Amino acid sequence: MDHAAIFACSHRRGGNSDHAAELLAEGVRRAGGEAEVLYVRNFEVLPCLACGYCDAPERTGRERCVLGPTDQAWDLFAHCLSARTILFASPIYFYHLPSRLKTWIDRGQQFWRARLDGEPWIADLPDRTAHAVLLAGQPSGEKLFEGARLTLKYFVHNFNMPLADPLVFRGVDTRSDLRAKGGFEARIVELGATAWKTAADRAG
Ligand SMILES: Cc1cc2nc3c(=O)[nH]c(=O)nc-3n(C[C@H](O)[C@H](O)[C@H](O)COP(=O)(O)O)c2cc1C
């Protein structure tokens, strides 16, 4: 447990979520931590086949998913097991998370199943907290972030993590909108620093 894993979840290179992810990393580093930014769009992730292969309790670890060795989903999952904290920077797409991220999250069914079977490699992970920055173009929409928040909450629960209240921003739309809002940027850096400090204190 030595680093903060930061998932940059947009399909748009150099956009607001990429920038938010880099600001989170800056905060982590300022607090003395090590940060790794993972651009989810760069990982080949196949959709869950709902094939039931992971239901067999004798299959453990990476062997639990029939797609395990065939794509890069596990290159991302490995960080959920080993990082001291994980953070997401994601745009809202149609009131939810972008499709590549959601495809990866659906592959997390194997962990949900392993926890159900009480497998110690997943059930005994240390308590850690996950964080999220969510960015949306629209200025309004009462439940704009709710779908994304719930999905992230139940995904990170697989890894023994509660999801802290996400930091949300509205009216961030063109590629450079976040860069134009210094107040927003400062809050994201601060979140990165606080997330690392809290995680480091907990780890002792
Ligand atoms: C496919 C798609 C769907 C979107 N859906 C929404 C939406 O439902 N609500 C909203 O406020 N903004 C929506 N947006 C706008 C993005 O959330 C916004 O532009 C965001 O800043 C993009 O972040 P990025 O630069 O990291 O890609 C959508 C954008 C795209 C490309």
The ligand as an SDF file (V2000), in Angstrom:
LIG
                    3D

 31 33  0  0  0  0  0  0  0  0999 V2000
  -21.4040   11.7410  -24.6100 C   0  0  0  0  0  0  0  0  0  0  0  0
  -21.4990   12.8970  -23.6790 C   0  0  0  0  0  0  0  0  0  0  0  0
  -22.5610   12.9670  -22.8090 C   0  0  0  0  0  0  0  0  0  0  0  0
  -22.6790   14.0250  -21.9120 C   0  0  0  0  0  0  0  0  0  0  0  0
  -23.7190   14.0440  -21.0400 N   0  0  0  0  0  0  0  0  0  0  0  0
  -23.8300   15.0550  -20.1430 C   0  0  0  0  0  0  0  0  0  0  0  0
  -24.9050   15.0810  -19.1990 C   0  0  0  0  0  0  0  0  0  0  0  0
  -25.7470   14.1950  -19.1310 O   0  0  0  0  0  0  0  0  0  0  0  0
  -24.9770   16.1300  -18.3240 N   0  0  0  0  0  0  0  0  0  0  0  0
  -24.0460   17.1380  -18.3330 C   0  0  0  0  0  0  0  0  0  0  0  0
  -24.1420   18.0600  -17.5270 O   0  0  0  0  0  0  0  0  0  0  0  0
  -23.0050   17.1290  -19.2060 N   0  0  0  0  0  0  0  0  0  0  0  0
  -22.8720   16.1160  -20.1080 C   0  0  0  0  0  0  0  0  0  0  0  0
  -21.8250   16.0900  -20.9940 N   0  0  0  0  0  0  0  0  0  0  0  0
  -20.7890   17.1560  -20.9160 C   0  0  0  0  0  0  0  0  0  0  0  0
  -19.5410   16.7080  -20.1410 C   0  0  0  0  0  0  0  0  0  0  0  0
  -19.8620   16.2160  -18.8740 O   0  0  0  0  0  0  0  0  0  0  0  0
  -18.5700   17.8830  -19.9770 C   0  0  0  0  0  0  0  0  0  0  0  0
  -18.2430   18.4070  -21.2500 O   0  0  0  0  0  0  0  0  0  0  0  0
  -17.3130   17.5130  -19.2240 C   0  0  0  0  0  0  0  0  0  0  0  0
  -16.6050   18.6800  -18.8550 O   0  0  0  0  0  0  0  0  0  0  0  0
  -16.4150   16.6260  -20.0740 C   0  0  0  0  0  0  0  0  0  0  0  0
  -15.2600   16.3130  -19.3590 O   0  0  0  0  0  0  0  0  0  0  0  0
  -13.9050   15.9220  -20.1000 P   0  0  0  0  0  0  0  0  0  0  0  0
  -13.3180   17.1850  -20.6290 O   0  0  0  0  0  0  0  0  0  0  0  0
  -13.0820   15.3210  -19.0230 O   0  0  0  0  0  0  0  0  0  0  0  0
  -14.2520   14.9500  -21.1750 O   0  0  0  0  0  0  0  0  0  0  0  0
  -21.6930   15.0530  -21.9040 C   0  0  0  0  0  0  0  0  0  0  0  0
  -20.6160   14.9780  -22.8050 C   0  0  0  0  0  0  0  0  0  0  0  0
  -20.5250   13.9250  -23.6910 C   0  0  0  0  0  0  0  0  0  0  0  0
  -19.3550   13.8570  -24.6460 C   0  0  0  0  0  0  0  0  0  0  0  0
  1  2  1  0
  2  3  1  0
  2 30  2  0
  3  4  2  0
  4  5  1  0
  4 28  1  0
  5  6  2  0
  6  7  1  0
  6 13  1  0
  7  8  2  0
  7  9  1  0
  9 10  1  0
 10 11  2  0
 10 12  1  0
 12 13  2  0
 13 14  1  0
 14 15  1  0
 14 28  1  0
 15 16  1  0
 16 17  1  0
 16 18  1  0
 18 19  1  0
 18 20  1  0
 20 21  1  0
 20 22  1  0
 22 23  1  0
 23 24  1  0
 24 25  2  0
 24 26  1  0
 24 27  1  0
 28 29  2  0
 29 30  1  0
 30 31  1  0
M  END
$$$$
